[in-house]
C-alpha cells in the first residue's frame, strides 16, 4: 500500500523522493552493503559436492556422487549413480538440509517413502534433467548412469521463477523403483518417486580435492552396497572424505577416501566369510 505524505516548505524534490522510499535518508551505506551481500549470496559461485548413499537399503543399493559447479553465469551438474534398479530415475536438488534416516519412517512400515522423505528434504529447488534451465526435460534411466548438463544461471532463475540458486547445504535426491518392486501397501507418493539415494552438497574451493575425494568415496559405498556392515563403514569414511574436500584439505580428503575404500573392502571380505 502506497503511503501519501503532505510536504510543506521548500524541501528539495530529490530529498522528498528519497524520504518517500526510505523515510530515513538518501544513499544509506548500510542498505547498499546489505543489497551487495544478498547479491553475493544469490550468485554463490563454487564447487559443491555430495556423496550419494542408499536411503532405503533393503529396497535399493543405489549410490554415487553429485558435483555441481557454478562459475559466473554457468551451472554444470554432474551425477553418477550405480546400483539402481531398472527404469527412470527422477533426480532433484531439494531445499532441505538433510537426508532422511530410518527414524523418519513415521508410519513404521520399514521404509521411508516419498511423502515421509519430502517432509525432511523439502520441496524441489532444481530438477536435474535434460533441460536443466527449464522444466520439460527427461530424467536418466538405467541401473547405472552418468548425467552431465550445463545451463545459464540467469536463465534457470528466470525460467523457474527462482530468486537465487544457493546450493550449499542443499540435498540431492535420486528417486524411482520399478512398479514390480515389492513394497509395503502403506507407502505414499508412489514408486516412481520412491527415494533411493541421497546426499548433502558441501562447498569446496579446491576443485580437484572435492572431485577426487567424492568420486573415490562414492565408489567405496557402491562396492560395499551388498553388505549392510560394509556400507556403514564405507559411508562413515565417505562422509569424512567429503568434509575434508569441503575444507579444501586435499591430503585429508585423499586419506579419508582411501579409508572408505579400505573399510568397504575389509567389511565385504568379512561378511563373505
Secondary structure as GFF3:
##gff-version 3
##sequence-region A 1 273
A	DSSP	alpha_helix	13	22	.	.	.	ID=ss1
A	DSSP	alpha_helix	29	43	.	.	.	ID=ss2
A	DSSP	beta_strand	46	54	.	.	.	ID=ss3
A	DSSP	beta_strand	63	71	.	.	.	ID=ss4
A	DSSP	beta_strand	74	82	.	.	.	ID=ss5
A	DSSP	beta_strand	91	94	.	.	.	ID=ss6
A	DSSP	three_ten_helix	102	104	.	.	.	ID=ss7
A	DSSP	alpha_helix	114	121	.	.	.	ID=ss8
A	DSSP	beta_strand	124	127	.	.	.	ID=ss9
A	DSSP	beta_strand	145	152	.	.	.	ID=ss10
A	DSSP	alpha_helix	153	160	.	.	.	ID=ss11
A	DSSP	beta_strand	171	175	.	.	.	ID=ss12
A	DSSP	beta_strand	195	200	.	.	.	ID=ss13
A	DSSP	beta_strand	202	204	.	.	.	ID=ss14
A	DSSP	alpha_helix	207	223	.	.	.	ID=ss15
A	DSSP	alpha_helix	228	246	.	.	.	ID=ss16
A	DSSP	alpha_helix	250	272	.	.	.	ID=ss17
###
